Amino acid sequence: MRIGQIVVSGCMFAALTALPAAASAARECVVQKPGPASYTWNFKREATNTFDQIAADAARARFHAERLQTMVARADSLSWPSDLNQLNQIRSAVNDMGSQVCRLETIRRMTSPWQRKTIDHIVTDVTLLADNTRDAQAFGDTHREGLWIPVYDTYVNNLYTEAKDLTRSVRHAVKYAKVAQQDRMLRNDFNAKASS
């Protein structure tokens, strides 16, 4: 199962770059050899900070998906260039998340169990978002005059829902990390006072 997720996350970024309008090359996760700093590095904190960055990128994708959803709802104003602009913004956010997912996959084994579960969830959600972005753009490229077709509306609604769900779940993970850290600090403070 673990290898399958890595392959899926790698394919996700390759699929995005296969889009006709894609300008960037496929991103690959390159695992570097551990250096001296990696033995003292706080990978759990890095994972939490990366979750926070992914939440911001997911919120950016959600914003553009919501704008696209509004444009599609006003069927009289559908135009492929404006839709394509929003899809490109979503793709940019997904690509940014891809870089973060790559790093999470690299440090995954040094994170806590709840963080590994969150990483797996993020990989799945970002993959869905990437696939749906690719499908929406491919549909629009071949049906520029048919953006009113319900299939396109489904793609757009899925983009919004996936971005919204990803934003919410990753923000919950960040909130959990902050509460857990506060709990540890309070326990340490209580133990220090109790032993005095």
C-alpha positions, 0 to 999 in steps of 0.5 A, a space after each residue: 500500500 505504501 509503494 502504491 501511494 508513492 507511485 500515485 503521488 508521483 503520477 499526480 504531478 506527471 499528469 498535471 504537467 501533461 496538460 496542454 497548457 502546462 509550462 512546468 516539468 514533472 516534479 519528482 520526489 528526490 530523497 537525499 541522504 541524511 546529513 549531520 543536521 538530520 539527526 537533530 532535526 525536528 521532523 514532527 514540527 516540520 510536518 506540522 509546518 508543512 501541513 500549515 503550508 498545504 492548508 494555505 495552498 488548499 485554501 487558495 485552490 478553494 478560492 479559485 474553485 469557488 470563483 469558477 463555480 460562480 462563473 459556471 452558475 452564471 451560464 450566460 457568462 461562460 467563457 473558456 479563457 476565464 475558466 482556464 485562468 481559474 483552472 490554471 490558478 488551481 493547478 498552480 496551488 496543486 503543484 505547490 502542494 505537490 512540492 510539500 507532499 514530496 517533502 512529507 513523503 520524504 520525512 514520513 517515517 520520522 513523523 508520529 503515527 497521527 501525522 503519517 495518517 494525515 500525510 496519507 490523507 493529504 496524498 489521496 486528497 491532493 491526487 483527487 484534486 490534481 486528477 479533477 483539475 486535469 479532467 476539467 481542463 481536458 474537457 474544456 479544451 475539447 468542449 469550449 462551446 459546451 461549458 454548460 454541459 452538466 459534466 463540466 459542472 460536476 468537475 467544477 463542483 468536485 474541485 470546490 468540494 475537494 479543495 474545501 475538504 482538504 483545507 478543513 482536514 489539514 487545518 484540523 491537523 494543524 490545530 490538533 498539533 497546537 493543542 497537543 503541544 500546549 498539553 505537553 507544555 502544561 504537563 511539563 510545567 505541572 511536573 516542574 511545579 509538583 517536584 519543587 
